[in-house]
Amino acid sequence: MRQSPLLEFESTAFPVTPGEDEETNPGIFGKSLANWLRDALCARGLAAGDVFAEDFGWCVPIRAEGFRLYVACSSDRPFPAGPESVANASQWLVFAFAEGGWLRRLFGRDRTEAELAAVFSCLRSALESNPAVSNLVERGD
């Protein structure tokens, strides 16, 4: 698996969707953030699909040829279940990752890094342009 840097930020613009806690590990949120990201990435020309739940949060699939490409997002830490979670889920983590493509790497036709970088650039641009996002920080490389 190849991964972009991690983007951390704060925002109260992505409320917890009723029942989303049942689709991920307890206290992990991000469905409304994933839906917003899907729309923002599509607006920037990426072919983003329907969001889906994983144990760690929510994924947005991005169309890529020869490998799987995703944007992952979640609240930055588990919150206890209940109404207080809606108010507390304001710190978020987002990154892009790619899986597969080993055969293309073997034959020297690997575009994984380039496409991962393009998705990350669109992702960062979308977050930077949202006035409801603050304290955006990039971690790792």
N, CA, C and O of each residue as an XYZ file, in Angstrom:
564
protein
N       0.838     -1.174      0.000
C       0.000      0.000      0.000
C       0.886      1.242      0.000
O       1.882      1.310      0.720
N       0.510      2.210     -0.811
C       1.186      3.507     -0.837
C       0.216      4.539     -0.277
O      -0.989      4.470     -0.517
N       0.756      5.494      0.468
C      -0.098      6.457      1.163
C       0.442      7.871      1.017
O       1.652      8.094      0.988
N      -0.481      8.817      0.925
C      -0.125     10.235      0.906
C       0.176     10.700      2.327
O      -0.020      9.950      3.284
N       0.647     11.928      2.464
C       0.724     12.495      3.815
C      -0.670     12.560      4.437
O      -1.680     12.509      3.735
N      -0.706     12.669      5.721
C      -1.951     12.775      6.483
C      -2.300     14.252      6.636
O      -1.430     15.071      6.933
N      -3.550     14.587      6.436
C      -4.033     15.943      6.670
C      -4.906     15.933      7.920
O      -5.871     15.174      8.016
N      -4.551     16.786      8.870
C      -5.336     16.946     10.095
C      -5.956     18.334     10.059
O      -5.320     19.291      9.617
N      -7.202     18.448     10.526
C      -7.851     19.751     10.548
C      -9.020     19.739     11.517
O      -9.424     18.698     12.035
N      -9.547     20.935     11.741
C     -10.713     21.102     12.599
C     -11.861     21.678     11.785
O     -11.658     22.530     10.920
N     -13.064     21.206     12.069
C     -14.262     21.743     11.438
C     -15.492     21.167     12.122
O     -15.529     19.994     12.493
N     -16.491     22.015     12.277
C     -17.781     21.558     12.795
C     -18.795     21.455     11.657
O     -19.992     21.316     11.908
N     -18.331     21.520     10.417
C     -19.209     21.496      9.245
C     -19.640     20.087      8.827
O     -20.424     19.942      7.888
N     -19.150     19.061      9.497
C     -19.428     17.691      9.087
C     -20.096     16.925     10.233
O     -19.436     16.176     10.953
N     -21.388     17.115     10.395
C     -22.073     16.505     11.533
C     -22.132     14.976     11.422
O     -22.086     14.408     10.331
N     -22.232     14.352     12.559
C     -22.373     12.903     12.614
C     -23.733     12.529     12.036
O     -24.756     13.104     12.409
N     -23.735     11.568     11.131
C     -24.958     11.074     10.519
C     -25.572     10.028     11.437
O     -24.869      9.118     11.876
N     -26.854     10.128     11.739
C     -27.481      9.132     12.617
C     -27.232      7.707     12.097
O     -27.467      7.410     10.925
N     -26.757      6.844     12.983
C     -26.512      5.446     12.659
C     -25.159      5.132     12.066
O     -24.827      3.958     11.903
N     -24.355      6.146     11.733
C     -23.068      5.847     11.102
C     -22.117      5.102     12.030
O     -21.243      4.369     11.568
N     -22.282      5.285     13.319
C     -21.434      4.610     14.303
C     -21.573      3.092     14.213
O     -20.655      2.367     14.593
N     -22.697      2.610     13.720
C     -22.933      1.170     13.600
C     -22.179      0.564     12.418
O     -22.038     -0.657     12.343
N     -21.696      1.392     11.495
C     -21.025      0.897     10.298
C     -19.505      0.885     10.412
O     -18.831      0.307      9.561
N     -18.953      1.516     11.453
C     -17.504      1.568     11.664
C     -17.214      1.069     13.077
O     -18.122      0.612     13.771
N     -15.979      1.150     13.498
C     -15.677      0.865     14.894
C     -16.378      1.905     15.767
O     -16.588      3.036     15.328
N     -16.735      1.546     16.976
C     -17.474      2.479     17.841
C     -16.737      3.808     18.021
O     -15.533      3.851     18.270
N     -17.511      4.893     17.883
C     -16.977      6.223     18.121
C     -16.177      6.818     16.988
O     -15.590      7.888     17.151
N     -16.134      6.152     15.828
C     -15.414      6.663     14.666
C     -16.443      7.228     13.692
O     -17.371      6.527     13.288
N     -16.277      8.507     13.312
C     -17.239      9.194     12.458
C     -16.554      9.735     11.210
O     -15.330      9.671     11.094
N     -17.334     10.265     10.282
C     -16.775     10.886      9.092
C     -17.596     10.702      7.834
O     -17.131     11.065      6.753
N     -18.801     10.152      7.928
C     -19.602      9.914      6.731
C     -19.945     11.218      6.011
O     -19.823     11.292      4.788
N     -20.368     12.243      6.744
C     -20.710     13.503      6.071
C     -19.457     14.156      5.477
O     -19.542     14.791      4.426
N     -18.302     14.013      6.125
C     -17.046     14.507      5.570
C     -16.722     13.757      4.281
O     -16.341     14.377      3.288
N     -16.866     12.444      4.282
C     -16.586     11.642      3.085
C     -17.498     12.043      1.930
O     -17.044     12.143      0.790
N     -18.772     12.271      2.210
C     -19.698     12.692      1.153
C     -19.318     14.064      0.601
O     -19.376     14.287     -0.608
N     -18.931     14.979      1.482
C     -18.493     16.297      1.025
C     -17.225     16.183      0.174
O     -17.110     16.827     -0.869
N     -16.273     15.356      0.628
C     -15.037     15.167     -0.128
C     -15.313     14.574     -1.506
O     -14.724     15.003     -2.498
N     -16.207     13.589     -1.570
C     -16.562     12.997     -2.872
C     -17.034     14.088     -3.829
O     -16.574     14.160     -4.969
N     -17.950     14.936     -3.366
C     -18.473     16.003     -4.217
C     -17.375     17.012     -4.586
O     -17.300     17.457     -5.731
N     -16.534     17.367     -3.623
C     -15.453     18.330     -3.874
C     -14.433     17.769     -4.856
O     -13.923     18.506     -5.699
N     -14.129     16.484     -4.764
C     -13.171     15.872     -5.684
C     -13.761     15.742     -7.081
O     -13.058     15.951     -8.070
N     -15.038     15.402     -7.176
C     -15.712     15.344     -8.485
C     -15.692     16.724     -9.134
O     -15.468     16.841    -10.339
N     -15.925     17.766     -8.342
C     -15.902     19.136     -8.872
C     -14.521     19.514     -9.389
O     -14.396     20.423    -10.210
N     -13.491     18.833     -8.923
C     -12.119     19.091     -9.365
C     -11.684     18.120    -10.458
O     -10.501     18.038    -10.788
N     -12.643     17.386    -11.018
C     -12.367     16.536    -12.167
C     -12.012     15.093    -11.876
O     -11.700     14.347    -12.804
N     -12.047     14.674    -10.624
C     -11.755     13.281    -10.303
C     -13.029     12.441    -10.363
O     -14.111     12.923    -10.027
N     -12.899     11.205    -10.784
C     -14.041     10.293    -10.845
C     -14.149      9.577     -9.497
O     -13.566      8.510     -9.302
N     -14.895     10.170     -8.581
C     -15.061      9.619     -7.237
C     -16.376      8.848     -7.167
O     -17.393      9.279     -7.710
N     -16.339      7.707     -6.494
C     -17.521      6.856     -6.366
C     -18.233      7.048     -5.045
O     -17.950      7.982     -4.296
N     -19.159      6.152     -4.774
C     -19.952      6.208     -3.549
C     -19.107      5.867     -2.328
O     -18.299      4.939     -2.359
N     -19.300      6.622     -1.262
C     -18.545      6.382     -0.028
C     -18.977      5.065      0.600
O     -20.108      4.613      0.423
N     -18.052      4.461      1.335
C     -18.373      3.226      2.049
C     -17.616      3.195      3.373
O     -16.577      3.835      3.536
N     -18.165      2.439      4.300
C     -17.591      2.345      5.646
C     -16.496      1.289      5.700
O     -16.565      0.259      5.029
N     -15.496      1.569      6.508
C     -14.450      0.616      6.899
C     -14.352      0.682      8.412
O     -14.943      1.569      9.028
N     -13.630     -0.224      9.013
C     -13.480     -0.206     10.465
C     -12.903      1.116     10.960
O     -13.304      1.620     12.009
N     -11.957      1.677     10.201
C     -11.223      2.875     10.634
C     -11.913      4.179     10.291
O     -11.465      5.237     10.732
N     -12.992      4.141      9.515
C     -13.678      5.366      9.111
C     -14.407      5.183      7.801
O     -15.081      4.173      7.594
N     -14.275      6.166      6.906
C     -15.022      6.180      5.657
C     -14.080      6.358      4.479
O     -13.093      7.087      4.573
N     -14.386      5.688      3.360
C     -13.552      5.748      2.162
C     -14.338      6.294      0.981
O     -15.539      6.067      0.838
N     -13.611      7.022      0.142
C     -14.127      7.505     -1.130
C     -13.267      6.853     -2.212
O     -12.080      7.159     -2.320
N     -13.852      5.955     -3.019
C     -13.057      5.360     -4.095
C     -12.862      6.349     -5.239
O     -13.768      7.108     -5.581
N     -11.671      6.328     -5.824
C     -11.330      7.183     -6.960
C     -10.965      6.257     -8.121
O     -10.158      5.342     -7.958
N     -11.553      6.492     -9.281
C     -11.269      5.638    -10.437
C      -9.805      5.761    -10.833
O      -9.287      6.863    -11.015
N      -9.146      4.613    -10.965
C      -7.753      4.546    -11.395
C      -7.581      3.276    -12.214
O      -8.231      2.267    -11.943
N      -6.720      3.321    -13.202
C      -6.504      2.174    -14.066
C      -5.351      1.322    -13.553
O      -4.224      1.803    -13.429
N      -5.634      0.062    -13.258
C      -4.599     -0.885    -12.873
C      -4.321     -0.990    -11.384
O      -3.484     -1.795    -10.977
N      -4.994     -0.207    -10.566
C      -4.838     -0.290     -9.116
C      -6.052      0.364     -8.459
O      -6.865      1.001     -9.130
N      -6.165      0.203     -7.154
C      -7.274      0.797     -6.401
C      -6.772      2.047     -5.678
O      -5.696      2.042     -5.079
N      -7.562      3.109     -5.742
C      -7.181      4.394     -5.174
C      -8.339      4.908     -4.326
O      -9.492      4.872     -4.757
N      -8.031      5.389     -3.113
C      -9.066      5.813     -2.182
C      -8.637      7.066     -1.427
O      -7.451      7.373     -1.315
N      -9.632      7.775     -0.915
C      -9.441      8.793      0.101
C     -10.096      8.246      1.356
O     -11.243      7.802      1.321
N      -9.370      8.277      2.463
C      -9.890      7.797      3.743
C     -10.051      8.967      4.690
O      -9.229      9.882      4.697
N     -11.110      8.943      5.492
C     -11.314     10.011      6.461
C     -12.014      9.472      7.696
O     -12.776      8.507      7.642
N     -11.727     10.130      8.807
C     -12.372      9.753     10.068
C     -12.157     10.852     11.100
O     -11.329     11.747     10.928
N     -12.918     10.754     12.160
C     -12.654     11.624     13.302
C     -11.285     11.234     13.833
O     -10.857     10.092     13.664
N     -10.598     12.165     14.470
C      -9.211     11.897     14.846
C      -9.061     10.988     16.052
O      -7.955     10.534     16.345
N     -10.132     10.718     16.746
C     -10.072      9.776     17.862
C     -11.487      9.283     18.116
O     -12.452      9.975     17.790
N     -11.622      8.104     18.688
C     -12.961      7.603     18.987
C     -13.656      8.460     20.041
O     -13.038      8.907     21.007
N     -14.923      8.674     19.838
C     -15.751      9.389     20.796
C     -16.767      8.429     21.381
O     -17.177      7.484     20.707
N     -17.179      8.647     22.603
C     -18.210      7.776     23.169
C     -19.505      7.933     22.381
O     -19.805      9.010     21.867
N     -20.260      6.859     22.295
C     -21.548      6.912     21.598
C     -22.500      7.817     22.357
O     -22.412      7.948     23.578
N     -23.398      8.432     21.632
C     -24.401      9.271     22.267
C     -24.418     10.659     21.672
O     -23.575     10.991     20.838
N     -25.374     11.475     22.093
C     -25.546     12.815     21.521
C     -24.329     13.720     21.675
O     -24.116     14.605     20.846
N     -23.531     13.519     22.716
C     -22.362     14.373     22.911
C     -21.335     14.182     21.810
O     -20.510     15.067     21.584
N     -21.364     13.048     21.118
C     -20.421     12.800     20.029
C     -20.606     13.784     18.893
O     -19.631     14.199     18.267
N     -21.840     14.162     18.620
C     -22.106     15.091     17.537
C     -21.379     16.405     17.790
O     -20.801     16.979     16.867
N     -21.401     16.881     19.009
C     -20.752     18.145     19.340
C     -19.229     17.997     19.389
O     -18.510     18.959     19.117
N     -18.734     16.818     19.729
C     -17.297     16.625     19.924
C     -16.540     16.258     18.648
O     -15.322     16.426     18.592
N     -17.226     15.765     17.635
C     -16.553     15.327     16.412
C     -16.209     16.542     15.554
O     -16.929     16.872     14.612
N     -15.115     17.194     15.887
C     -14.716     18.388     15.136
C     -13.261     18.333     14.674
O     -12.789     19.266     14.025
N     -12.555     17.272     14.992
C     -11.169     17.116     14.571
C     -11.105     15.903     13.648
O     -11.594     14.822     13.977
N     -10.484     16.113     12.473
C     -10.566     15.123     11.405
C      -9.204     14.754     10.854
O      -8.253     15.532     10.931
N      -9.120     13.548     10.293
C      -7.932     13.035      9.620
C      -8.338     12.587      8.223
O      -9.379     11.955      8.045
N      -7.509     12.918      7.229
C      -7.788     12.563      5.842
C      -6.473     12.204      5.161
O      -5.452     12.851      5.395
N      -6.497     11.173      4.318
C      -5.334     10.842      3.492
C      -5.799     10.041      2.282
O      -6.918      9.528      2.258
N      -4.943      9.939      1.291
C      -5.203      9.121      0.111
C      -4.280      7.911      0.160
O      -3.164      7.989      0.675
N      -4.757      6.791     -0.382
C      -3.905      5.607     -0.447
C      -4.230      4.787     -1.677
O      -5.339      4.847     -2.209
N      -3.241      4.015     -2.125
C      -3.376      3.169     -3.311
C      -2.996      1.743     -2.945
O      -2.078      1.508     -2.158
N      -3.714      0.806     -3.526
C      -3.430     -0.619     -3.340
C      -3.318     -1.277     -4.707
O      -3.984     -0.876     -5.662
N      -2.472     -2.284     -4.785
C      -2.336     -3.026     -6.038
C      -1.369     -2.349     -6.985
O      -0.576     -1.490     -6.599
N      -1.460     -2.767     -8.252
C      -0.605     -2.198     -9.280
C       0.777     -2.817     -9.360
O       1.651     -2.289    -10.048
N       0.990     -3.922     -8.673
C       2.328     -4.523     -8.648
C       2.773     -4.975    -10.042
O       3.960     -4.901    -10.361
N       1.839     -5.440    -10.872
C       2.203     -5.898    -12.213
C       2.675     -4.722    -13.072
O       3.629     -4.858    -13.838
N       2.020     -3.588    -12.949
C       2.454     -2.394    -13.686
C       3.834     -1.933    -13.204
O       4.656     -1.485    -14.003
N       4.083     -2.045    -11.892
C       5.410     -1.677    -11.373
C       6.474     -2.604    -11.945
O       7.579     -2.173    -12.275
N       6.128     -3.873    -12.057
C       7.066     -4.857    -12.584
C       7.488     -4.519    -14.013
O       8.648     -4.700    -14.383
N       6.544     -4.030    -14.810
C       6.834     -3.716    -16.207
C       7.146     -2.238    -16.449
O       7.208     -1.795    -17.596
N       7.343     -1.476    -15.370
C       7.769     -0.093    -15.498
C       6.698      0.871    -15.976
O       7.019      1.943    -16.488
N       5.428      0.509    -15.819
C       4.346      1.396    -16.251
C       3.506      1.846    -15.064
O       2.293      2.021    -15.183
N       4.138      2.027    -13.947
C       3.432      2.374    -12.721
C       3.124      3.864    -12.660
O       4.030      4.694    -12.729
N       1.846      4.197    -12.533
C       1.411      5.590    -12.390
C       0.838      5.836    -10.994
O       0.222      6.872    -10.742
N       1.043      4.889    -10.105
C       0.459      4.988     -8.775
C       0.883      6.267     -8.060
O       0.034      7.006     -7.561
N       2.181      6.534     -8.007
C       2.678      7.717     -7.291
C       2.131      9.009     -7.889
O       1.733      9.917     -7.159
N       2.112      9.090     -9.209
C       1.633     10.309     -9.872
C       0.146     10.528     -9.599
O      -0.272     11.649     -9.305
N      -0.646      9.477     -9.693
C      -2.083      9.627     -9.457
C      -2.371      9.873     -7.981
O      -3.274     10.641     -7.649
N      -1.627      9.241     -7.104
C      -1.782      9.475     -5.669
C      -1.464     10.942     -5.338
O      -2.174     11.575     -4.557
N      -0.410     11.465     -5.931
C      -0.040     12.872     -5.710
C      -1.120     13.810     -6.249
O      -1.409     14.833     -5.629
N      -1.716     13.477     -7.389
C      -2.769     14.313     -7.970
C      -4.010     14.319     -7.079
O      -4.628     15.363     -6.873
N      -4.366     13.162     -6.558
C      -5.515     13.084     -5.649
C      -5.235     13.879     -4.377
O      -6.100     14.610     -3.895
N      -4.033     13.737     -3.837
C      -3.683     14.467     -2.628
C      -3.742     15.977     -2.864
O      -4.222     16.723     -2.010
N      -3.260     16.420     -4.009
C      -3.296     17.845     -4.338
C      -4.738     18.356     -4.393
O      -5.034     19.424     -3.857
N      -5.632     17.607     -5.033
C      -7.051     17.989     -5.091
C      -7.675     17.969     -3.699
O      -8.476     18.838     -3.354
N      -7.306     16.984     -2.918
C      -7.824     16.849     -1.557
C      -7.419     18.052     -0.712
O      -8.253     18.657     -0.039
N      -6.151     18.388     -0.752
C      -5.667     19.532      0.015
C      -6.311     20.830     -0.459
O      -6.698     21.667      0.356
N      -6.426     20.998     -1.762
C      -7.052     22.192     -2.330
C      -8.506     22.318     -1.883
O      -8.955     23.412     -1.543
N      -9.233     21.225     -1.882
C     -10.638     21.240     -1.456
C     -10.758     21.674     -0.003
O     -11.620     22.484      0.337
N      -9.904     21.143      0.849
C      -9.954     21.500      2.268
C      -9.529     22.951      2.486
O     -10.142     23.665      3.280
N      -8.488     23.386      1.788
C      -8.017     24.771      1.943
C      -9.064     25.783      1.485
O      -9.128     26.893      2.015
N      -9.879     25.408      0.510
C     -10.866     26.351     -0.017
C     -12.165     26.373      0.788
O     -13.034     27.206      0.534
N     -12.302     25.478      1.743
C     -13.515     25.428      2.562
C     -13.330     26.358      3.763
O     -12.470     26.103      4.607
N     -14.119     27.431      3.856
C     -13.948     28.372      4.971
C     -14.286     27.767      6.334
O     -13.932     28.339      7.365
N     -14.963     26.626      6.351
C     -15.312     25.973      7.613
C     -14.179     25.087      8.139
O     -14.295     24.518      9.225
N     -13.090     24.965      7.380
C     -11.932     24.149      7.777
C     -10.869     25.068      8.357
O     -10.519     26.080      7.750
N     -10.355     24.720      9.527
C      -9.296     25.511     10.147
C      -8.169     24.614     10.647
O      -8.334     23.403     10.793
N      -7.037     25.229     10.901
C      -5.865     24.542     11.460
C      -5.456     23.314     10.647
O      -5.155     22.263     11.212
N      -5.447     23.450      9.325
C      -5.046     22.354      8.443
C      -3.547     22.146      8.542
O      -2.763     23.073      8.343
N      -3.154     20.902      8.858
C      -1.747     20.556      9.031
C      -1.463     19.279      8.258
O      -2.250     18.333      8.290
N      -0.335     19.259      7.563
C       0.122     18.082      6.831
C       1.161     17.347      7.667
O       2.106     17.956      8.169
N       0.984     16.029      7.814
C       1.920     15.198      8.570
C       2.469     14.092      7.683
O       1.727     13.481      6.914
N       3.752     13.837      7.786
C       4.374     12.741      7.030
C       4.653     13.136      5.611
O       4.406     14.268      5.197
N       5.187     12.159      4.852
C       5.451     12.436      3.438
C       5.172     11.247      2.583
O       5.343     11.309      1.366
